[in-house]
Each structure stands twice: as structure tokens, then as C-alpha cells.
């Protein structure tokens, strides 16, 4: 599903010891000394947040509506899930039909025939003119909205929706590599495709660019991290201490997710029917 990702070559992955001790306090200097999963080596969280803020735009009304549908229909693929509300489903169908009828920007067409190099210069320097080329625009907001529409259809178990979403997410993260929402959506798409290393990589980028990660996002970070190796638990905990905005949240996530890394944990996934037939 997710073939060679051009942006991966632009970011250096970190190499950490897997027996990193868990810090007894949450001071940044202690966390830094023990290691974390920051995918931007040597770049402080403060600089990452500054870059994330500088490239972002407020959500459009359409994007807010797309998030609404994605959240209420999430998990409806499961046979045990409640059936979708008929009115909400009808409203979503009208909304998605109107969006799909609009023309995509040229950069979001994988077969556009453009000879321009797709990968841009990656820089976190907000004063660099090249950084401005990585910022969100009305076009990227529209494409993100469409990604959410296809991901919602994927949750509703619609054939082909996943591939449409992943294709657009790939192009979107090329266009705006520092968009934390796009990265986390791509990570969740990676889990459905059972490409856990790719999912974890994008989750790391998304969370370290997030100004205020939610408990759900931090728990997802643990969930996908467990698939890539249970020996990552110490360094995942370090990262949660760094990313959470308060110690209560960090401890809540760690205590709840520790079971995923215990001796009785077993790996499992529940892909929709679109992926059940795939290896």
C-alpha cells in the first residue's frame, strides 16, 4: 500500500538504546538525557511547535464538518458497532458528493504529468523562504477535508475508499510535511494497512509537531508503537512525559497502555473487509 515515501529520506530516524531507563521526574533535561522518539534529531520541541504554528491555518467550516463525520462514524465497520444514524449518514453522503465534484489542485493529482520535482526543500527555519512553500493553504485544507471524507467512507467499509485516502495523504504530506493532523491521519491509515513501522514513523512526526496532543493521540502512539516492538516501551514512556502537557495526563496514558507491552499482550488488528483479503 504505502510504497517508497520520499519524505522519509528527508528526515533522519533516531537510533536509541532499547533499555533506556524511565525518568523519575519530568524535567526536560532528564528526559533529554535518557532519550525520546523525536524524529528530528537535535531539534527542540519548542522549535518544532514554532514551526507547526507558523505553517498552520485555522480549520475551514468544511474541514470541521469532515472531522465531525470522521469522529462519529469511526469504528462503524465493526459488526458489533451500532448502526450509523440515518440522518447523519444522509447528510454525510450529500457533503461528500459535493466535495468530490470539485476539482483537485494539480499537485494533488498523482497522474498530473508534471515534470517538476515533487520533493521540496525541507526546513524548519520559519524565516527561510522555502519554509513558506511548506505552509498550509486553502488548497491543502480542501485536500485534507477530502482525505477525511475517504477515511470516513473507509470506516463505513466502502470499497476503494482507503486507497483514495492514502494516495491523497501521501501527496498532502509532501505538500505540507509539518502538518501534525495529516501525519496522524497517515499513521492511522498505516495501521489499517498493517504497515506498522510507517505508521509509527508518522505518529512520531505528528505528535512532536502537535502543540497539545490529546489523550487519544498519545494512546494511539502507544498502540502503534507496541506493534513495532514491545521493547520500545521505556523510550515511548519517555516521549509521553515530554509530549504530555501535564504529568497527570502522562501517568494516565502510561498506566492505561502498559498492558500492551506486558508479557500477556498479543498483537492483533481488525482491518475492514477491504484489507481482510490482503496479505
Order of alpha helices (4+ residues) and beta strands (2+ residues): alpha-alpha-alpha-alpha-alpha-alpha-alpha-alpha-alpha-alpha-alpha-alpha-alpha
